């Protein structure tokens, strides 16, 4: 029983490694952000997600919820800090301790109630005081 379980875990890890290697090679060979994909693994499934389809990421304790343009939500058991490091090169902004926003989906900044970003799908994300300068720098670069 234990040997079978360990064998299954090793097989899953090998599959994850292979998917991540394919993701790396695909991203390395594609210069366009439109073609970039990331592999997200949950306890039940392995997802291959186009980066341009991710509207935002939201921290939920030690997990991260990916909110996709399709309306789908994927919860992954890694911290938002992990995804901040991965997704910053794909045009994501850390606007709050608990939120990453895809620049492609930011439609406005509302200064009321301490300030929040409104996304094209209507979601409102709070912007922390220490992240406002990053957001305003982004707006200035447009």
PyMOL commands that set and color helices and strands:
alter all, ss='L'
color gray80, all
select helices_A, chain A and resi 2-29+33-35+51-53+80-90+103-105+112-114+129-141
alter helices_A, ss='H'
color red, helices_A
select strands_A, chain A and resi 37-41+46-50+54-60+63-68+73-76+92-96+99-102+106-110+116-119+124-126
alter strands_A, ss='S'
color yellow, strands_A
deselect
rebuild
show_as cartoon
